[in-house]
């Protein structure tokens, strides 16, 4: 009998999380089964014994997968098995990766694979908030070098109170939804969305999340102690030459510092200048010597460049492109640049540029979501594309990567709260990054706002975004918070803190911290500096276009909505969709119908008013209740010896008896000139109370002939 080691964590509301190891997946370097209620995640971790030669980075791969069987469901599609990762699974992978990656030793370069699998779910608790804890626990019980543990929690504000790891139902009532990853001492990662909250509210949420994370980290430390995994494997993944390191620093530092302080605003010229310093140092070695020492020189020079840039900022307040720490790069915007889309905009900030478009569609254009635990439709979409040419790279463009999905999701979160409720259109914003040096996701938020207003979408408020950075050396009190960071300031700095919001508060945020011991005072300063930057950028946006255009573009679809009683939905659709398809063919409009709140919700979309009006008229005719005494325009459906059957309302035929066609006596219906397909005005005379049949008349709608004698007419009819 296997006796696994189990640790229990109690959440503030009394719910518990258990971590179990030693029972499953024992051939992995580390494995933990996490359970909360009936939600169960298995996290495993495996690491290669040695690094691939020449590797100078952390080759970490995090995978998160949800099994449909976890919730008692069959996968969709023809194969009926799990396929490529969904956007939700990819976003969960990124949340875990961003918290774990900074905590591996700098010189540990062995491939590490973290796999998290959802094996059971109850649809109550949200598994993405538990994935980071499960992954960290698996690392903690392994012998893989790791400076953790960490945990992640979701913190939501519901009714003014912070709730840790809320349920699916609870989250629907929240005005803040934040995922926070942290060690026992420090916050490492933040991502989430908010309904225009203040900077102080965000800080309070981070503190509440961190307090909940501390006991989770403590439980992992105790678990590792019991397993006996506190001693990690030894490794030697880097060959170093301290004399060469000193030689590189002595020969290159002053030159790199001078270039960093020169304030050259051109990214490629700076890159070429820094590379020239390194190449000059390498020139003293032969090709054979460089085969051995070249990778070390590159690594040591990278450290020199990093130190020069950071010292220049901390000592002189000078950034690589000459700006002050709070200065925003030059901004220019343009709307309506493309004639084809329903809205378009260019947003350029320094060397970062987004060309964004807006497409308006109908209910048929909604995205169908069929994840394991989430099903539904999404009417607001935002897609982000990052082609290689945006950074001057000469390589082929592949499919959408995880980074593009993550950056697009952040921009989507920033903007989606400003789309009016019950807006009839499906909306797709597409951001193509044409230049990149700095935050292109924040450029997407700005360009997306402009494009939405250019399209005439009545957004509640414009949204702007900014990326903040931090320079703080260990052991020093001095630090610098940087507004609107460059790509190099992100890569060589200690923080990437993206904040989006309206004039009234924050709508989304994403933060990655690469330094230990970041105080809440520093975070508060970064948030307040970000607020000033956001407001400046927002002013530039509203200078370009102050408010949404009053009208949609001429070629944009027009949508009208109407409701009908639930019992008429089938009549509008018709057998096999015959009626609704016929109306679409006849009018050219697109008609969709669904039951919402016990009524039929109908959307009619068309490129011109006439097609929409015609469709509305036809639908109203279908749902109309026949009234005795009303006059209708009908269509002759069939001719009989005794009269004609006329469709006076869609699906409703009545008998127009031969005697009710004209005042004069007719021997045949054909004498009146009626034939199938003819339109004729009729009056509903009577509805048979037993059979429900309709009696129609045309003659009562035409003038009675002079001298007409109804009695003599009846005598002639009897003869």
N, C-alpha and C positions, 0 to 999 in steps of 0.2 A: 504493500500500500504506500503510495507516494504522499508525503507530508509537505505540501508547499509552505513557503513562508508568506505570511499575509500581514499587511499593514492597513489600518483603517484611518481615514481622514474625515473629520466632521466639518461640514459647512456651517456658516452662521445660522442658517434656518433649520438645522437639525438633520438634513439629508447627509448621507455618508457616501464616500468613495473608497473602494478597496483596491489595493495593489497586491497582486499575487504572482509569485515567481517560483520556479522549480518544478512546475507541473507540465507546462507545454513548451514546445519548440526549444528543447534543451540543447540542440546542436548549434544554435545561434550563439554568438558571443554574449548576448544578453536578451532576455525576453520577459515581458510582464503582461499579464492580463489585468486590465482595469475594468472595474464594474461600478456603475452608478444606477441604482434601480435595476431595470432589465436591459440597460444599455451596456454592452461589453465590447471593448477594443483590445486587440492583441497587438502589442508593439514589439518588434524584433530589431536587433541591430547586429550587423556583421562588418568587420573591418579586415582589409588585407593586412598580411603580416609586414609587408614592405611597400614602399612607395614606388611608383613607376619612375624609372630614371628620368631626370630632367623636370620633374613636377615641382613647381614652386608655389602652389596654392593649395587650398583645402578642398579636395575632391569629394564633397559631401552630396549625397543624393537622398532626398526624402520623398517617399511615396505614401499617399493616403488613398485607401480604396474602401468603398462601401459595397458590401454584398447585398443584392436585392433580397436574398433569402433571409437577411437579418430582420427584415420587416414583413416576411411572409409574402413576398411579391415575385412575380416572374419579370425578368428583364424584357424590354421591348425589342423590336426589330425581328428579322427573320431567324437569326441564329439563336435567339433566346439565351444569350449569355452576356456577361459583363464585357464591355468593350473599352474604348479609349477613355481616359479620365475626363470627367465632366468639369466644367468651369468651377463648380463648387469644390470638387476634390482638389483641383489644382490650387485654388485659393487657400485651402486648408494646408496643403503641402508648404506653400510659401510662408504661412504664419509660423509653422513649426521650424522651417529652415532658418528663417531670419532670427529666431531666438537662440537656436543651437549654434549656428556657424561661428559667431564671434568667440565662443567659449572653448574651442579646440586650441591646443597650443600652436603658436605661430609656426613652429618648425615641424609640426606633425602633418605629413602629406600623404598618408596611406588612404586608399579609397574606403569610404565609410558609407554603408547603405542602411538607411532607417526605413522600415516598412511598418505602417500602421493600418490595420484592417478592422473594419466594423463588422463583427460577426453576429451581433444581436442588438436590436433597437426596439424601444417601446413607443416611439413617436412623442414622448413627453420631454425627455432631456435631450439637449443638443450636443451631439458627439464632437463637433468641431472644437468646442471649448475644452474637451478632455484630451485631444490628440497630443498636445504639447507635453502634458503631464505624463502620459503613457510613454512617449518617446524618451523623455528625460529619465524616467524610471528604468527603462531598458538599458540606457547608457550607464546609469548608476550601478546596476548590478553586473555590468561587464568589466573587462579589464582594459577597455579602450580609454586612452587618456582624454579627460574631459573636465573642464574647470566649472562644472555645474555643482549641484543640480539646478534646474529651472522648473517653473511651472507656468501654465497659462490659464487665465480665467476670463470669462466674459463678465463685464460689469454693466448693468443696465440701471437707469434711473426710472422708477415707476412710482408715480404719485409723490415725487419729491424724495423718495428713499432709494438708496443703492441696494441692488439685489445682485448677488454673486451667482453666476451660472444659472440664469433664469430659464424656465421652460419655454417651449415654443409659444404657448399661449400667453405667458407673462410678457414675452418680448414684444408682442403686438401692442401693448399699452405703454411701451417705453419711449422716452424722448431722447435717450442716449443709449447707444449700443457700441461698447468698446471691447476689443480683445487686447489684453495686456499680458506680456510675457516678462518674467523677472526671475533673478536669482534671489537668495535670501536677503542680500544686501542691496541690490540695484535693479531698477527697471531696465529692460533690454529692448523691448519692442512694444509698440502701440499701433493699433489700427481700428478705425471705427467711424461711425456716422452719428450726427447729432441734429437736433432741430433748433439751430441757431442759439447755442448756449454760450455762456461767457467763459473767459479764460479761467476764472476762479472755479467754476463748476467742473471744468475738465480736470484741473489739478486735484480737486476733491475726489473725483472718480478714480484717478490714478492711485491716490493714497488708499482708498477703500480696496481697490484691487490688490495692491501690494500687501496689505495686511492679511488678505485671504490667501495669498500665495505662500507666505512664510511657513505656515504649518505644513503645507504640501511639500515644500523643500525639506523641512525637518523630517518628515516621514520617509522621504527617499534616502536621507542620510542614515537613518536608523535601519532601513531595509538593506542598504549597502553594507552596513556594519555586520548585520546578522549573516548575510551571504558571504562575507569575507572578501568583498571586491574593492576595498578601499585602496589597495595597492594595485597600481595600473602597470601595464606592460611597458617594458623599456623599448626605446626606438632610437634610431639615428638616421634621420632622413635628410640631413643637410651636412655637406662638407664645408667647413669654414677655415679661413686663413686670416687670423687676426692681424697679421702684418699687412696683408693686402687690404683688409678693411680700413686700416689706418691710412694707408697710402692713398686710397680712393678719397677718403674724407679730406686729407691734407691737400690733395691736388685739386679737388673739385668743389669743396664747400663754398669758398669765397666767390667763385665764378657763378655757382648756382644761386647763391644769395643775391648777387648783383642782378642776375636776370630776373629773379623773383621780385626784386624791388623796382625793376625798370618800368612796370606798369604797362607792358605791351598788351593791348586789347585783342590782338589777333591770336586765336587759339593755335593755329597751325604754325605760325611763326614762333610762338613760345615753345611748342613741342619740338620743333626743329632746333631751336637754340639749346634746349636742355639736352637733346640727343647729341648735338655737336660737342658739348662738354664731355660727355661720356666717350664718344668716339675719339676725341683728342687724347684722352687718357689711355684708351686701348691701343692707340697707334704705336706705343713703345714696345708692344709684345708681338712676337711672331704668330703666324697662323696656328702653328702647333701648340704654342703656349695658350692661345685664346680658346682652343678646343677644351682645355682643362679649366682655365681661369675665367673665361668669358661669362658663364652663368653666374659665378660669384661676383664678378665686377658689376654685372647688371643689378644683382640683388643689393649690393652695397651702395651702388649709385642711387638706386631707388630710395634707400634710407636717407642718403644725403639730400636728395631733392625734397623729400618729405620734411626733413628737419629745417632746410632753408626756407621753404614756404611757410612753415608754422612759426619759426622765429621771426620772420619778417612781419607777420601779422601781429604777433604778441608784443614785439619790441618796438615796431615803428607804426603799427596800425595800417600797413600797406598790404593790399591784396595783389594777386597775380596780375590782374588787369587794371590796377591803379585805383580801384574804388576804395571808399571808406567801408567800415564794417556794416553800416546801415544803408548804404547806397544801392538803389535798384538800377539795373542796366537800362539803357534807352529802350523805349517801347514805341512801336507803331502798329496800328490796327487798320483793317479795312473790311467792310461788309459788302455783300452782294457781288463779290468778285467773279463768281461762276454763274452763268445764266441758267444752266440745266437743273441743278438741285433746287429744292424748295427754299433753301436758305444756305448761305455760305459766309465764311469769315476767315481772315488771316490775322493771326496774333503773332507778333515777333517781339521777343525780349532778348536783347543782345544777340547771341549766336544760336538762339533757340527759336524755332518757328513751327507753328501748327497751322495747317490748312484744314479747316473743319467744315463739314457739310451737314445739312439736316434734310431728312426725307420724311414726309408725312404719309401715312398709310391708313388702312381701315382695320377693322377687327381681324380680317383674314391675314394681316401682316404681323400679328402678335407672335412673340416667341413662346413656343410650348415648352414648359419645364416638366421633365419627368425624371427627377432624381429619386433616390431610394426613399427619402423621407419628405420630399417636397414635390408637390405637383401643382400645376396652375399655369397661368399665362402672364407674360410680362409685356407691357405696352410701351415702356420707355427703355430703349437700348442705347448703349454707347460702346463703340468699337474703336480701338486704338491700334495704329499700325506704325511700326518703327523700321523703315527700310535701311539697309546698310549705307546707302549714299548720304543719309542724314548726318553721318559722322565722317564722311569721306572714305569709307571702307570699300575696297574693291573685292566684293564677294557676292555670291548669288543670294537672292532673297528666298528664304524658305517659308514654311507655314507659320502660323501664329504660335509664338512661344509663351512660356509661363510668365515671363516678364511683361509681355504685351497684355496678357489677360489680367495680371495684377494691376498694372498702371491704369488700364481702362476701367477696371472695377472701382478704383479709388475715385476717378473722375465721375463715374456714374453715381457713386454715393454722394459726391459733392453737389450734384445738380438735381438729382431725382426729387428731392423734397420741394423744389421750386416749380415743378410741373403742377398745374391746377388739378384738383381732384375732379374725377369724372370727365376729364378732357377727352373728347370723342376720338381723337386721332391716335394711332400708333406712331411713335416717333423714333427715328434712328439717327443718332449723332455719330458721325465717323470722323475721327481725327487722324490725319496723315502727318507725321512728323517729317518735315522737309530739311530742318537743320536741328542739331542737338549739341548743346554744351550747357548743361544745367538741367533743371527739372522740366522734362517734356510733359509729364502728367499734369503739372500745374498750368503749363501753356495750353493743354487740352481743355482744362476747366474754363480758362479765359476765352479761348476760341469757341468752345461749345456754347458759352453764354451769349457771345456775339452772334453766332449762327442761329441760335434759337430765336433771338430777338429779330434778326433779319428775316426769318421765316414767318414772323407774325405770331409765334407761339406766345401766349399771354403768361409768361413766367411771372411768379410772384415778385421776385427780386433778382437782380443780377448777382452772380457769384464770382469771386476772384480767388486765386490761390498763390501761395508763395512757398518756396523751400528754404529752410533755415539750416545753418551749419554751426559747428562748434569746434574751437581749437582749445585744448586744455591738456597740458603736459602733466604726467604723474608727478606728484609731490610739489607742484606749484599751485599757488592760490590764483595767480593771474589766469584769466581765460578771455576768449573773444567769441561772441555770438555773431554769426555772419548772416546777413539778409541776402536772399536771391543768390544761392551758391552756384559756383561753376562746377563742371564735372570733376576737375582736379581737386577742388575743395571738398567735394563729396568723397572722392577716393582716398585722399590724404588726410581728411579730417576725422572728427570723432562723433559726428552726429549728422543724420539726415532727417529733418523734421519738416514734414509737409503739412500745411494748414490751409483749409479753404473756408470761405464764409461769405455771408452777406454783410451789409452795413450793421446788422443787428446781432450777429453772432456766428459761431463756428458751425459748419455743416459737416465737415469730414476732416480726419487727420490720419497721418501715418508717420511713425517715428521708428528709426533704428539707431541704437546707441552702441558705440564701439569702445567706450571707455568706462572704467569702474568708478564708482563714487560720485555719480552725477546728482547733485542736490536738487531739491525742489525749488530752491531760490534760483538756480540756473535755468530750470525749466520755465519758471514764471517769467524770468527776463526774456527767454526765447519766445514765449507766447506773446508777451506784450510788444516785443519788437516785430514779431510776425503780424500782429494786428495793425501796426502802423504801416507796414509794407503792403498788407492786403488792401487797406483803405486807399493808399496811393495808387495801386494798380487798378482798383475799382473805379477811381476817378478817371483814369485813362480809358477804361472801357466805356463809361458813360459819356465821355467826350466824343467817342466814335459814334455811338448810337445810344440815345438817352433812355429809350423805352421800346418795347416791341412795336413793330410796324402795325398800323391799324388794320391792314388787310393782308390776307395771304397772297402769295404770288399768283398771277393769273393762271399758271399751269398746275397749281396745287389742287388736289381733290377737295371738294366741298362735302361736308358731312352734316346731315340732319338726323336727329334722333326722335323717336316717338315710342310710346308704349301702347300696348293693346291688351285686352283681357286675356288671361292665360288660356282660356278655352278656344281662342281663335288662332293660336300658334299653328296648329295642324292645318287649319284652313288656308293660312298664308303660305305655308310650305307646299301643301298639296301632296298627292300620292307620288312617292318617289322623288319629291322635289319639283314636280312638274309645274306647279303654279309659280313658285318663286323664280325658277329658271326662266319661265316664259316672260315674267315681268322684267327680268334683267335683260333678256334678248330684245324685248320691245322698246325699253326705255334707254338702254345703254348704261344704266346705273348699277352699282354693286350693292346688293341688299344682304344684310346678315341679321339673324334673329336668334335670340337665346332667352331662356327663362331666368329672370333675376328678381328676387324678392317676390315670387309668386305672380309676376306679370311678364308679358312678352316685351323684351327690350329690342327695338329694331334700330339699326343704323342704315341709312341710305347715303351712299357716296357717289359722286359724279363730278365730271369736269365742267358741267354747265348747269344752270339753275333749272332749265326746262326738264332735263332728264330726271332730276331729283323731284320736281313738282309732279311730273307724270307718275313716278313711282309712288309718291305719297298718296296721290289721288286714287290709284289702283288699290293700294293697301286699305285705304279708308273705305273703299267700296266693298272690299271683302269682309271687313269687320262690321260693316253697317248692318243694322237690324231693319228688315223691310217694314215699312209703315203704310197702312192703308191710307189712300188719298195722296201719297207722294208720287211725283212724276220722275221717271228714270229714263236715261238713254240706254236702250237695249240693243241686242244684236240677234238677228234671226238665226236660230240654230237648226231648225228643221221645219219642213212644210208638210202639213197633213191635209186631207180633204176637208176637215172640219175647222181648220185654222192653222196657226203657226205657233211654235214654241220659241219664246224669246228669253234670252239670258239678260235679265235687267240688272242683276248684281252678280259679281263673280261667284260661280257655283250655284246660282239660284235662277231656275227657269220657271216661267209662268206661261199659261195658255192664253194666247190672243185669239179668241174665237172668231170665226169668219164674220159673225154678226157685229163684232166690236172693232172691225178694221175701218169701216167707213159707214157713213150715214145711209148711203144707197145700198140696195140689195146686191150681194155678190153671189154668183153661182159657183165660182172657184176662187181660191186665194190668189191664183195667178192673175186674175182680172185686176187686182189692186197693184200689180207690178212688183209684189214682194218675192224675193228669192233668198236663199241661204247666204248669210254673210252681210245682208243689208242691216244698216242701223236705223232704228225707229224709236221715237219717243212714245212711252207708254205710261199709263197711270194704273197703280195698283188699286183695283176695286174691292177685292175681298180675299181673305185668307180662310180657307175651309178649316173650321175648328177641329174636325175629325182627322182629315188627311194631311192638313198643312199645305195643300196645294194653293197656288196663287192664280187669281183671275185678273187678267189685264185688259185694258182698253186703249185703243188709239183714237177712236172716233170722238170721244169726249174732249179731246184736245184740239179738234179742228172745228171750224164754224159749221153750224147746222145750216143746210141749204134753205133758201127762202121758199116758203110754201110747203115745207116738209110737214107731212101729216103722219104721225106715228101710228095712228089707228089704221089708216088705209094701207100703210106699209106692212103692218102685221097681217092684214087680210090678204094682200098679195102673196105674202110668204106662205100662208096656209093653203092658198090655191095651188 
